């Protein structure tokens, strides 16, 4: 019984820590999207829109995928 309660406590603590980490990553992501580089650079953030635009204009899509700030 004691080990089951300990396991539940550890699991809850880990879940809380993961939620905190996700919240921090979300905040970093939102801050990055507000940076002048993104805001005024003319960058598209929607892959499907970029593909449609590329098809219409006959251009290629330059895509950069990262998990640095992704939730």
N, CA, C and O atoms as a Tripos MOL2 file, in Angstrom:
@<TRIPOS>MOLECULE
protein
  284   283    71     0     0
PROTEIN
NO_CHARGES

@<TRIPOS>ATOM
      1 N           0.8270   -1.1950    0.0000 N.3       1 UNK1
      2 CA          0.0000    0.0000    0.0000 C.3       1 UNK1
      3 C           0.8690    1.2550    0.0000 C.2       1 UNK1
      4 O           0.6100    2.2020   -0.7420 O.2       1 UNK1
      5 N           1.9010    1.2480    0.8410 N.am      2 UNK2
      6 CA          2.7870    2.4060    0.9430 C.3       2 UNK2
      7 C           3.4930    2.6620   -0.3870 C.2       2 UNK2
      8 O           3.6220    3.8110   -0.8110 O.2       2 UNK2
      9 N           3.9530    1.5940   -1.0470 N.am      3 UNK3
     10 CA          4.6480    1.7660   -2.3220 C.3       3 UNK3
     11 C           3.6860    2.2640   -3.3970 C.2       3 UNK3
     12 O           4.0940    3.0130   -4.2850 O.2       3 UNK3
     13 N           2.4290    1.8670   -3.3350 N.am      4 UNK4
     14 CA          1.4420    2.3440   -4.3050 C.3       4 UNK4
     15 C           1.2030    3.8390   -4.1140 C.2       4 UNK4
     16 O           1.0960    4.5790   -5.0920 O.2       4 UNK4
     17 N           1.1190    4.2820   -2.8780 N.am      5 UNK5
     18 CA          0.9290    5.7080   -2.6100 C.3       5 UNK5
     19 C           2.1560    6.5130   -3.0500 C.2       5 UNK5
     20 O           2.0290    7.6140   -3.5860 O.2       5 UNK5
     21 N           3.3280    5.9520   -2.8190 N.am      6 UNK6
     22 CA          4.5570    6.6120   -3.2450 C.3       6 UNK6
     23 C           4.5840    6.7370   -4.7630 C.2       6 UNK6
     24 O           4.9470    7.7860   -5.2960 O.2       6 UNK6
     25 N           4.2040    5.6800   -5.4550 N.am      7 UNK7
     26 CA          4.1720    5.6910   -6.9100 C.3       7 UNK7
     27 C           3.1680    6.7260   -7.4240 C.2       7 UNK7
     28 O           3.4510    7.4330   -8.3920 O.2       7 UNK7
     29 N           2.0230    6.8190   -6.7950 N.am      8 UNK8
     30 CA          1.0190    7.8090   -7.1800 C.3       8 UNK8
     31 C           1.5640    9.2210   -6.9560 C.2       8 UNK8
     32 O           1.3790   10.1020   -7.7950 O.2       8 UNK8
     33 N           2.2250    9.4290   -5.8390 N.am      9 UNK9
     34 CA          2.8060   10.7400   -5.5400 C.3       9 UNK9
     35 C           3.8650   11.1370   -6.5440 C.2       9 UNK9
     36 O           3.9070   12.2830   -6.9910 O.2       9 UNK9
     37 N           4.7170   10.1950   -6.8970 N.am     10 UNK10
     38 CA          5.7750   10.4660   -7.8820 C.3      10 UNK10
     39 C           5.1590   10.7640   -9.2450 C.2      10 UNK10
     40 O           5.6100   11.6650   -9.9530 O.2      10 UNK10
     41 N           4.1370   10.0120   -9.6060 N.am     11 UNK11
     42 CA          3.4680   10.2190  -10.8940 C.3      11 UNK11
     43 C           2.8210   11.5990  -10.9550 C.2      11 UNK11
     44 O           2.9100   12.2840  -11.9730 O.2      11 UNK11
     45 N           2.1770   12.0010   -9.8790 N.am     12 UNK12
     46 CA          1.5380   13.3250   -9.8310 C.3      12 UNK12
     47 C           2.5850   14.4340   -9.9100 C.2      12 UNK12
     48 O           2.3800   15.4370  -10.5950 O.2      12 UNK12
     49 N           3.6930   14.2570   -9.2170 N.am     13 UNK13
     50 CA          4.7650   15.2510   -9.2550 C.3      13 UNK13
     51 C           5.3530   15.3570  -10.6570 C.2      13 UNK13
     52 O           5.6460   16.4560  -11.1280 O.2      13 UNK13
     53 N           5.5250   14.2260  -11.3200 N.am     14 UNK14
     54 CA          6.0720   14.2240  -12.6740 C.3      14 UNK14
     55 C           5.1030   14.8920  -13.6450 C.2      14 UNK14
     56 O           5.5210   15.6350  -14.5330 O.2      14 UNK14
     57 N           3.8180   14.6300  -13.4760 N.am     15 UNK15
     58 CA          2.8160   15.2510  -14.3440 C.3      15 UNK15
     59 C           2.7930   16.7640  -14.1440 C.2      15 UNK15
     60 O           2.6730   17.5180  -15.1090 O.2      15 UNK15
     61 N           2.9080   17.2020  -12.9070 N.am     16 UNK16
     62 CA          2.9340   18.6360  -12.6180 C.3      16 UNK16
     63 C           4.1780   19.2810  -13.2210 C.2      16 UNK16
     64 O           4.0990   20.3690  -13.7930 O.2      16 UNK16
     65 N           5.3150   18.6210  -13.0960 N.am     17 UNK17
     66 CA          6.5580   19.1390  -13.6640 C.3      17 UNK17
     67 C           6.4490   19.2240  -15.1870 C.2      17 UNK17
     68 O           6.9360   20.1790  -15.7920 O.2      17 UNK17
     69 N           5.8130   18.2340  -15.8030 N.am     18 UNK18
     70 CA          5.6480   18.2470  -17.2500 C.3      18 UNK18
     71 C           4.7170   19.3860  -17.6740 C.2      18 UNK18
     72 O           4.9660   20.0420  -18.6850 O.2      18 UNK18
     73 N           3.6560   19.6220  -16.9160 N.am     19 UNK19
     74 CA          2.7530   20.7380  -17.2110 C.3      19 UNK19
     75 C           3.4880   22.0690  -17.1130 C.2      19 UNK19
     76 O           3.3010   22.9540  -17.9480 O.2      19 UNK19
     77 N           4.3330   22.2080  -16.0800 N.am     20 UNK20
     78 CA          5.1270   23.4270  -15.9280 C.3      20 UNK20
     79 C           6.0740   23.6090  -17.1080 C.2      20 UNK20
     80 O           6.2280   24.7180  -17.6200 O.2      20 UNK20
     81 N           6.7020   22.5300  -17.5330 N.am     21 UNK21
     82 CA          7.6260   22.5920  -18.6670 C.3      21 UNK21
     83 C           6.8750   22.9820  -19.9360 C.2      21 UNK21
     84 O           7.3730   23.7840  -20.7260 O.2      21 UNK21
     85 N           5.6840   22.4250  -20.1380 N.am     22 UNK22
     86 CA          4.8840   22.7590  -21.3130 C.3      22 UNK22
     87 C           4.4700   24.2370  -21.2930 C.2      22 UNK22
     88 O           4.4660   24.9040  -22.3270 O.2      22 UNK22
     89 N           4.1260   24.7310  -20.1110 N.am     23 UNK23
     90 CA          3.7570   26.1370  -19.9720 C.3      23 UNK23
     91 C           4.9320   27.0410  -20.3070 C.2      23 UNK23
     92 O           4.7670   28.0590  -20.9800 O.2      23 UNK23
     93 N           6.1100   26.6720  -19.8400 N.am     24 UNK24
     94 CA          7.3120   27.4570  -20.1390 C.3      24 UNK24
     95 C           7.6320   27.4250  -21.6300 C.2      24 UNK24
     96 O           7.9940   28.4480  -22.2110 O.2      24 UNK24
     97 N           7.5010   26.2560  -22.2470 N.am     25 UNK25
     98 CA          7.7610   26.1450  -23.6780 C.3      25 UNK25
     99 C           6.7490   26.9530  -24.4780 C.2      25 UNK25
    100 O           7.1040   27.5810  -25.4760 O.2      25 UNK25
    101 N           5.5010   26.9400  -24.0500 N.am     26 UNK26
    102 CA          4.4620   27.7200  -24.7340 C.3      26 UNK26
    103 C           4.7850   29.2190  -24.6560 C.2      26 UNK26
    104 O           4.6290   29.9410  -25.6410 O.2      26 UNK26
    105 N           5.2270   29.6730  -23.5020 N.am     27 UNK27
    106 CA          5.5820   31.0840  -23.3250 C.3      27 UNK27
    107 C           6.7670   31.4550  -24.2280 C.2      27 UNK27
    108 O           6.7600   32.5200  -24.8440 O.2      27 UNK27
    109 N           7.7690   30.5980  -24.3090 N.am     28 UNK28
    110 CA          8.9140   30.8520  -25.1870 C.3      28 UNK28
    111 C           8.4830   30.8920  -26.6500 C.2      28 UNK28
    112 O           8.9480   31.7250  -27.4290 O.2      28 UNK28
    113 N           7.5930   29.9810  -27.0030 N.am     29 UNK29
    114 CA          7.0880   29.9170  -28.3770 C.3      29 UNK29
    115 C           6.3390   31.2050  -28.7360 C.2      29 UNK29
    116 O           6.5680   31.7820  -29.7980 O.2      29 UNK29
    117 N           5.4560   31.6470  -27.8600 N.am     30 UNK30
    118 CA          4.6930   32.8690  -28.1010 C.3      30 UNK30
    119 C           5.6250   34.0820  -28.1940 C.2      30 UNK30
    120 O           5.4230   34.9550  -29.0380 O.2      30 UNK30
    121 N           6.6290   34.1360  -27.3440 N.am     31 UNK31
    122 CA          7.5930   35.2460  -27.3860 C.3      31 UNK31
    123 C           8.3680   35.2260  -28.7010 C.2      31 UNK31
    124 O           8.6150   36.2770  -29.2910 O.2      31 UNK31
    125 N           8.7450   34.0580  -29.1530 N.am     32 UNK32
    126 CA          9.4970   33.9400  -30.4070 C.3      32 UNK32
    127 C           8.6530   34.4030  -31.5900 C.2      32 UNK32
    128 O           9.1730   35.0400  -32.5060 O.2      32 UNK32
    129 N           7.3650   34.0920  -31.5810 N.am     33 UNK33
    130 CA          6.4950   34.5060  -32.6780 C.3      33 UNK33
    131 C           6.2950   36.0200  -32.7210 C.2      33 UNK33
    132 O           5.9610   36.5720  -33.7690 O.2      33 UNK33
    133 N           6.4950   36.6860  -31.5970 N.am     34 UNK34
    134 CA          6.3410   38.1380  -31.5350 C.3      34 UNK34
    135 C           7.6380   38.8860  -31.8440 C.2      34 UNK34
    136 O           7.6560   40.1170  -31.8550 O.2      34 UNK34
    137 N           8.7120   38.1580  -32.0920 N.am     35 UNK35
    138 CA          9.9870   38.8140  -32.3690 C.3      35 UNK35
    139 C           9.9190   39.5400  -33.7120 C.2      35 UNK35
    140 O           9.2000   39.1110  -34.6140 O.2      35 UNK35
    141 N          10.6600   40.6330  -33.8450 N.am     36 UNK36
    142 CA         10.6380   41.4030  -35.0960 C.3      36 UNK36
    143 C          11.0160   40.5650  -36.3180 C.2      36 UNK36
    144 O          10.5060   40.7970  -37.4140 O.2      36 UNK36
    145 N          11.8930   39.6090  -36.1310 N.am     37 UNK37
    146 CA         12.3210   38.7520  -37.2370 C.3      37 UNK37
    147 C          11.1320   38.0250  -37.8530 C.2      37 UNK37
    148 O          11.0270   37.9300  -39.0750 O.2      37 UNK37
    149 N          10.2550   37.5210  -37.0280 N.am     38 UNK38
    150 CA          9.0840   36.7990  -37.5130 C.3      38 UNK38
    151 C           7.9840   37.7780  -37.9180 C.2      38 UNK38
    152 O           7.3760   37.6460  -38.9810 O.2      38 UNK38
    153 N           7.7430   38.7480  -37.0650 N.am     39 UNK39
    154 CA          6.6230   39.6560  -37.2710 C.3      39 UNK39
    155 C           6.7560   40.4790  -38.5480 C.2      39 UNK39
    156 O           5.7810   40.6380  -39.2830 O.2      39 UNK39
    157 N           7.9490   41.0010  -38.8200 N.am     40 UNK40
    158 CA          8.1390   41.8790  -39.9660 C.3      40 UNK40
    159 C           8.9270   41.2360  -41.1070 C.2      40 UNK40
    160 O           9.1960   41.8880  -42.1170 O.2      40 UNK40
    161 N           9.2910   39.9970  -40.9600 N.am     41 UNK41
    162 CA         10.1080   39.3420  -41.9760 C.3      41 UNK41
    163 C           9.3410   38.7770  -43.1440 C.2      41 UNK41
    164 O           9.9400   38.3350  -44.1240 O.2      41 UNK41
    165 N           8.0250   38.7840  -43.0600 N.am     42 UNK42
    166 CA          7.2410   38.2330  -44.1510 C.3      42 UNK42
    167 C           7.2070   36.7170  -44.1600 C.2      42 UNK42
    168 O           6.8800   36.1060  -45.1770 O.2      42 UNK42
    169 N           7.5430   36.1060  -43.0330 N.am     43 UNK43
    170 CA          7.5620   34.6570  -42.9410 C.3      43 UNK43
    171 C           6.1490   34.1190  -42.7590 C.2      43 UNK43
    172 O           5.3320   34.7000  -42.0450 O.2      43 UNK43
    173 N           5.8820   33.0120  -43.4110 N.am     44 UNK44
    174 CA          4.6140   32.3200  -43.2210 C.3      44 UNK44
    175 C           4.7930   31.2430  -42.1670 C.2      44 UNK44
    176 O           5.8340   30.5890  -42.1060 O.2      44 UNK44
    177 N           3.7960   31.0640  -41.3570 N.am     45 UNK45
    178 CA          3.8950   30.0760  -40.2770 C.3      45 UNK45
    179 C           2.9560   28.8870  -40.4720 C.2      45 UNK45
    180 O           2.8900   27.9980  -39.6230 O.2      45 UNK45
    181 N           2.2450   28.8730  -41.5720 N.am     46 UNK46
    182 CA          1.3000   27.7850  -41.8470 C.3      46 UNK46
    183 C           1.8030   27.0070  -43.0620 C.2      46 UNK46
    184 O           1.8740   27.5490  -44.1650 O.2      46 UNK46
    185 N           2.1480   25.7520  -42.8590 N.am     47 UNK47
    186 CA          2.7350   24.9300  -43.9190 C.3      47 UNK47
    187 C           1.7760   24.7340  -45.0920 C.2      47 UNK47
    188 O           2.1880   24.7940  -46.2500 O.2      47 UNK47
    189 N           0.5120   24.5020  -44.7940 N.am     48 UNK48
    190 CA         -0.4570   24.2830  -45.8720 C.3      48 UNK48
    191 C          -0.6420   25.5350  -46.7290 C.2      48 UNK48
    192 O          -0.7570   25.4450  -47.9510 O.2      48 UNK48
    193 N          -0.6700   26.6890  -46.0920 N.am     49 UNK49
    194 CA         -0.7710   27.9550  -46.8260 C.3      49 UNK49
    195 C           0.4850   28.1600  -47.6770 C.2      49 UNK49
    196 O           0.3910   28.6040  -48.8220 O.2      49 UNK49
    197 N           1.6360   27.8440  -47.1360 N.am     50 UNK50
    198 CA          2.8930   27.9820  -47.8750 C.3      50 UNK50
    199 C           2.9050   27.0790  -49.1060 C.2      50 UNK50
    200 O           3.3520   27.4890  -50.1780 O.2      50 UNK50
    201 N           2.4190   25.8620  -48.9520 N.am     51 UNK51
    202 CA          2.3710   24.9430  -50.1000 C.3      51 UNK51
    203 C           1.4310   25.4570  -51.1780 C.2      51 UNK51
    204 O           1.7470   25.3870  -52.3650 O.2      51 UNK51
    205 N           0.2790   25.9720  -50.7700 N.am     52 UNK52
    206 CA         -0.6850   26.4940  -51.7460 C.3      52 UNK52
    207 C          -0.1080   27.7160  -52.4700 C.2      52 UNK52
    208 O          -0.2540   27.8470  -53.6850 O.2      52 UNK52
    209 N           0.5400   28.5980  -51.7280 N.am     53 UNK53
    210 CA          1.1450   29.7900  -52.3220 C.3      53 UNK53
    211 C           2.2610   29.4000  -53.2870 C.2      53 UNK53
    212 O           2.3770   29.9690  -54.3730 O.2      53 UNK53
    213 N           3.0730   28.4390  -52.8930 N.am     54 UNK54
    214 CA          4.1630   27.9770  -53.7590 C.3      54 UNK54
    215 C           3.6200   27.3800  -55.0540 C.2      54 UNK54
    216 O           4.1750   27.5950  -56.1310 O.2      54 UNK54
    217 N           2.5450   26.6420  -54.9330 N.am     55 UNK55
    218 CA          1.9430   26.0350  -56.1250 C.3      55 UNK55
    219 C           1.3990   27.1190  -57.0630 C.2      55 UNK55
    220 O           1.5550   27.0330  -58.2810 O.2      55 UNK55
    221 N           0.7580   28.1410  -56.4780 N.am     56 UNK56
    222 CA          0.1900   29.2280  -57.2810 C.3      56 UNK56
    223 C           1.2770   30.0540  -57.9660 C.2      56 UNK56
    224 O           1.1070   30.4790  -59.1090 O.2      56 UNK56
    225 N           2.3770   30.2780  -57.2790 N.am     57 UNK57
    226 CA          3.4340   31.1480  -57.8060 C.3      57 UNK57
    227 C           4.5420   30.3890  -58.5330 C.2      57 UNK57
    228 O           5.4080   31.0040  -59.1550 O.2      57 UNK57
    229 N           4.5190   29.0670  -58.4590 N.am     58 UNK58
    230 CA          5.5520   28.2740  -59.1160 C.3      58 UNK58
    231 C           6.8970   28.3270  -58.4130 C.2      58 UNK58
    232 O           7.9440   28.1380  -59.0320 O.2      58 UNK58
    233 N           6.8560   28.5880  -57.1060 N.am     59 UNK59
    234 CA          8.0900   28.6760  -56.3320 C.3      59 UNK59
    235 C           8.1940   27.4980  -55.3790 C.2      59 UNK59
    236 O           7.2400   26.7430  -55.1950 O.2      59 UNK59
    237 N           9.3620   27.3540  -54.7800 N.am     60 UNK60
    238 CA          9.6030   26.3070  -53.8020 C.3      60 UNK60
    239 C           9.2520   26.7890  -52.3970 C.2      60 UNK60
    240 O           9.1430   27.9910  -52.1500 O.2      60 UNK60
    241 N           9.0810   25.8560  -51.4980 N.am     61 UNK61
    242 CA          8.8490   26.1700  -50.0850 C.3      61 UNK61
    243 C          10.1560   25.9350  -49.3400 C.2      61 UNK61
    244 O          10.7390   24.8550  -49.4220 O.2      61 UNK61
    245 N          10.6070   26.9400  -48.6190 N.am     62 UNK62
    246 CA         11.7460   26.7800  -47.7220 C.3      62 UNK62
    247 C          11.1610   26.5880  -46.3290 C.2      62 UNK62
    248 O          10.5640   27.5080  -45.7690 O.2      62 UNK62
    249 N          11.3300   25.3990  -45.7750 N.am     63 UNK63
    250 CA         10.7230   25.0830  -44.4790 C.3      63 UNK63
    251 C          11.8090   24.7650  -43.4630 C.2      63 UNK63
    252 O          12.7780   24.0660  -43.7590 O.2      63 UNK63
    253 N          11.6270   25.2850  -42.2760 N.am     64 UNK64
    254 CA         12.5330   25.0220  -41.1780 C.3      64 UNK64
    255 C          11.6910   24.5160  -40.0100 C.2      64 UNK64
    256 O          10.8550   25.2430  -39.4730 O.2      64 UNK64
    257 N          11.9170   23.2730  -39.6290 N.am     65 UNK65
    258 CA         11.1540   22.6670  -38.5500 C.3      65 UNK65
    259 C          12.0490   22.5270  -37.3300 C.2      65 UNK65
    260 O          13.1980   22.1000  -37.4370 O.2      65 UNK65
    261 N          11.5210   22.8850  -36.1840 N.am     66 UNK66
    262 CA         12.2960   22.8110  -34.9500 C.3      66 UNK66
    263 C          11.3790   22.4740  -33.7950 C.2      66 UNK66
    264 O          10.1800   22.7490  -33.8490 O.2      66 UNK66
    265 N          11.9300   21.8820  -32.7550 N.am     67 UNK67
    266 CA         11.1740   21.5810  -31.5520 C.3      67 UNK67
    267 C          11.6040   22.4680  -30.3890 C.2      67 UNK67
    268 O          11.1920   22.2370  -29.2520 O.2      67 UNK67
    269 N          12.4140   23.4610  -30.6560 N.am     68 UNK68
    270 CA         12.9480   24.2830  -29.5800 C.3      68 UNK68
    271 C          11.8710   24.9160  -28.7220 C.2      68 UNK68
    272 O          11.9750   24.9200  -27.4950 O.2      68 UNK68
    273 N          10.8350   25.4540  -29.3570 N.am     69 UNK69
    274 CA          9.8090   26.1570  -28.6090 C.3      69 UNK69
    275 C           8.4330   25.5460  -28.8170 C.2      69 UNK69
    276 O           7.4230   26.1270  -28.4210 O.2      69 UNK69
    277 N           8.3960   24.3980  -29.4260 N.am     70 UNK70
    278 CA          7.1070   23.7590  -29.6730 C.3      70 UNK70
    279 C           6.5800   23.0930  -28.4040 C.2      70 UNK70
    280 O           7.3220   22.4290  -27.6810 O.2      70 UNK70
    281 N           5.3150   23.2800  -28.1520 N.am     71 UNK71
    282 CA          4.7280   22.6640  -26.9470 C.3      71 UNK71
    283 C           4.5040   21.1840  -27.1040 C.2      71 UNK71
    284 O           4.0190   20.5310  -26.1800 O.2      71 UNK71
@<TRIPOS>BOND
     1     1     2 1
     2     2     3 1
     3     3     4 2
     4     3     5 am
     5     5     6 1
     6     6     7 1
     7     7     8 2
     8     7     9 am
     9     9    10 1
    10    10    11 1
    11    11    12 2
    12    11    13 am
    13    13    14 1
    14    14    15 1
    15    15    16 2
    16    15    17 am
    17    17    18 1
    18    18    19 1
    19    19    20 2
    20    19    21 am
    21    21    22 1
    22    22    23 1
    23    23    24 2
    24    23    25 am
    25    25    26 1
    26    26    27 1
    27    27    28 2
    28    27    29 am
    29    29    30 1
    30    30    31 1
    31    31    32 2
    32    31    33 am
    33    33    34 1
    34    34    35 1
    35    35    36 2
    36    35    37 am
    37    37    38 1
    38    38    39 1
    39    39    40 2
    40    39    41 am
    41    41    42 1
    42    42    43 1
    43    43    44 2
    44    43    45 am
    45    45    46 1
    46    46    47 1
    47    47    48 2
    48    47    49 am
    49    49    50 1
    50    50    51 1
    51    51    52 2
    52    51    53 am
    53    53    54 1
    54    54    55 1
    55    55    56 2
    56    55    57 am
    57    57    58 1
    58    58    59 1
    59    59    60 2
    60    59    61 am
    61    61    62 1
    62    62    63 1
    63    63    64 2
    64    63    65 am
    65    65    66 1
    66    66    67 1
    67    67    68 2
    68    67    69 am
    69    69    70 1
    70    70    71 1
    71    71    72 2
    72    71    73 am
    73    73    74 1
    74    74    75 1
    75    75    76 2
    76    75    77 am
    77    77    78 1
    78    78    79 1
    79    79    80 2
    80    79    81 am
    81    81    82 1
    82    82    83 1
    83    83    84 2
    84    83    85 am
    85    85    86 1
    86    86    87 1
    87    87    88 2
    88    87    89 am
    89    89    90 1
    90    90    91 1
    91    91    92 2
    92    91    93 am
    93    93    94 1
    94    94    95 1
    95    95    96 2
    96    95    97 am
    97    97    98 1
    98    98    99 1
    99    99   100 2
   100    99   101 am
   101   101   102 1
   102   102   103 1
   103   103   104 2
   104   103   105 am
   105   105   106 1
   106   106   107 1
   107   107   108 2
   108   107   109 am
   109   109   110 1
   110   110   111 1
   111   111   112 2
   112   111   113 am
   113   113   114 1
   114   114   115 1
   115   115   116 2
   116   115   117 am
   117   117   118 1
   118   118   119 1
   119   119   120 2
   120   119   121 am
   121   121   122 1
   122   122   123 1
   123   123   124 2
   124   123   125 am
   125   125   126 1
   126   126   127 1
   127   127   128 2
   128   127   129 am
   129   129   130 1
   130   130   131 1
   131   131   132 2
   132   131   133 am
   133   133   134 1
   134   134   135 1
   135   135   136 2
   136   135   137 am
   137   137   138 1
   138   138   139 1
   139   139   140 2
   140   139   141 am
   141   141   142 1
   142   142   143 1
   143   143   144 2
   144   143   145 am
   145   145   146 1
   146   146   147 1
   147   147   148 2
   148   147   149 am
   149   149   150 1
   150   150   151 1
   151   151   152 2
   152   151   153 am
   153   153   154 1
   154   154   155 1
   155   155   156 2
   156   155   157 am
   157   157   158 1
   158   158   159 1
   159   159   160 2
   160   159   161 am
   161   161   162 1
   162   162   163 1
   163   163   164 2
   164   163   165 am
   165   165   166 1
   166   166   167 1
   167   167   168 2
   168   167   169 am
   169   169   170 1
   170   170   171 1
   171   171   172 2
   172   171   173 am
   173   173   174 1
   174   174   175 1
   175   175   176 2
   176   175   177 am
   177   177   178 1
   178   178   179 1
   179   179   180 2
   180   179   181 am
   181   181   182 1
   182   182   183 1
   183   183   184 2
   184   183   185 am
   185   185   186 1
   186   186   187 1
   187   187   188 2
   188   187   189 am
   189   189   190 1
   190   190   191 1
   191   191   192 2
   192   191   193 am
   193   193   194 1
   194   194   195 1
   195   195   196 2
   196   195   197 am
   197   197   198 1
   198   198   199 1
   199   199   200 2
   200   199   201 am
   201   201   202 1
   202   202   203 1
   203   203   204 2
   204   203   205 am
   205   205   206 1
   206   206   207 1
   207   207   208 2
   208   207   209 am
   209   209   210 1
   210   210   211 1
   211   211   212 2
   212   211   213 am
   213   213   214 1
   214   214   215 1
   215   215   216 2
   216   215   217 am
   217   217   218 1
   218   218   219 1
   219   219   220 2
   220   219   221 am
   221   221   222 1
   222   222   223 1
   223   223   224 2
   224   223   225 am
   225   225   226 1
   226   226   227 1
   227   227   228 2
   228   227   229 am
   229   229   230 1
   230   230   231 1
   231   231   232 2
   232   231   233 am
   233   233   234 1
   234   234   235 1
   235   235   236 2
   236   235   237 am
   237   237   238 1
   238   238   239 1
   239   239   240 2
   240   239   241 am
   241   241   242 1
   242   242   243 1
   243   243   244 2
   244   243   245 am
   245   245   246 1
   246   246   247 1
   247   247   248 2
   248   247   249 am
   249   249   250 1
   250   250   251 1
   251   251   252 2
   252   251   253 am
   253   253   254 1
   254   254   255 1
   255   255   256 2
   256   255   257 am
   257   257   258 1
   258   258   259 1
   259   259   260 2
   260   259   261 am
   261   261   262 1
   262   262   263 1
   263   263   264 2
   264   263   265 am
   265   265   266 1
   266   266   267 1
   267   267   268 2
   268   267   269 am
   269   269   270 1
   270   270   271 1
   271   271   272 2
   272   271   273 am
   273   273   274 1
   274   274   275 1
   275   275   276 2
   276   275   277 am
   277   277   278 1
   278   278   279 1
   279   279   280 2
   280   279   281 am
   281   281   282 1
   282   282   283 1
   283   283   284 2
@<TRIPOS>SUBSTRUCTURE
     1 UNK1         2 RESIDUE 1 A UNK
     2 UNK2         6 RESIDUE 1 A UNK
     3 UNK3        10 RESIDUE 1 A UNK
     4 UNK4        14 RESIDUE 1 A UNK
     5 UNK5        18 RESIDUE 1 A UNK
     6 UNK6        22 RESIDUE 1 A UNK
     7 UNK7        26 RESIDUE 1 A UNK
     8 UNK8        30 RESIDUE 1 A UNK
     9 UNK9        34 RESIDUE 1 A UNK
    10 UNK10       38 RESIDUE 1 A UNK
    11 UNK11       42 RESIDUE 1 A UNK
    12 UNK12       46 RESIDUE 1 A UNK
    13 UNK13       50 RESIDUE 1 A UNK
    14 UNK14       54 RESIDUE 1 A UNK
    15 UNK15       58 RESIDUE 1 A UNK
    16 UNK16       62 RESIDUE 1 A UNK
    17 UNK17       66 RESIDUE 1 A UNK
    18 UNK18       70 RESIDUE 1 A UNK
    19 UNK19       74 RESIDUE 1 A UNK
    20 UNK20       78 RESIDUE 1 A UNK
    21 UNK21       82 RESIDUE 1 A UNK
    22 UNK22       86 RESIDUE 1 A UNK
    23 UNK23       90 RESIDUE 1 A UNK
    24 UNK24       94 RESIDUE 1 A UNK
    25 UNK25       98 RESIDUE 1 A UNK
    26 UNK26      102 RESIDUE 1 A UNK
    27 UNK27      106 RESIDUE 1 A UNK
    28 UNK28      110 RESIDUE 1 A UNK
    29 UNK29      114 RESIDUE 1 A UNK
    30 UNK30      118 RESIDUE 1 A UNK
    31 UNK31      122 RESIDUE 1 A UNK
    32 UNK32      126 RESIDUE 1 A UNK
    33 UNK33      130 RESIDUE 1 A UNK
    34 UNK34      134 RESIDUE 1 A UNK
    35 UNK35      138 RESIDUE 1 A UNK
    36 UNK36      142 RESIDUE 1 A UNK
    37 UNK37      146 RESIDUE 1 A UNK
    38 UNK38      150 RESIDUE 1 A UNK
    39 UNK39      154 RESIDUE 1 A UNK
    40 UNK40      158 RESIDUE 1 A UNK
    41 UNK41      162 RESIDUE 1 A UNK
    42 UNK42      166 RESIDUE 1 A UNK
    43 UNK43      170 RESIDUE 1 A UNK
    44 UNK44      174 RESIDUE 1 A UNK
    45 UNK45      178 RESIDUE 1 A UNK
    46 UNK46      182 RESIDUE 1 A UNK
    47 UNK47      186 RESIDUE 1 A UNK
    48 UNK48      190 RESIDUE 1 A UNK
    49 UNK49      194 RESIDUE 1 A UNK
    50 UNK50      198 RESIDUE 1 A UNK
    51 UNK51      202 RESIDUE 1 A UNK
    52 UNK52      206 RESIDUE 1 A UNK
    53 UNK53      210 RESIDUE 1 A UNK
    54 UNK54      214 RESIDUE 1 A UNK
    55 UNK55      218 RESIDUE 1 A UNK
    56 UNK56      222 RESIDUE 1 A UNK
    57 UNK57      226 RESIDUE 1 A UNK
    58 UNK58      230 RESIDUE 1 A UNK
    59 UNK59      234 RESIDUE 1 A UNK
    60 UNK60      238 RESIDUE 1 A UNK
    61 UNK61      242 RESIDUE 1 A UNK
    62 UNK62      246 RESIDUE 1 A UNK
    63 UNK63      250 RESIDUE 1 A UNK
    64 UNK64      254 RESIDUE 1 A UNK
    65 UNK65      258 RESIDUE 1 A UNK
    66 UNK66      262 RESIDUE 1 A UNK
    67 UNK67      266 RESIDUE 1 A UNK
    68 UNK68      270 RESIDUE 1 A UNK
    69 UNK69      274 RESIDUE 1 A UNK
    70 UNK70      278 RESIDUE 1 A UNK
    71 UNK71      282 RESIDUE 1 A UNK
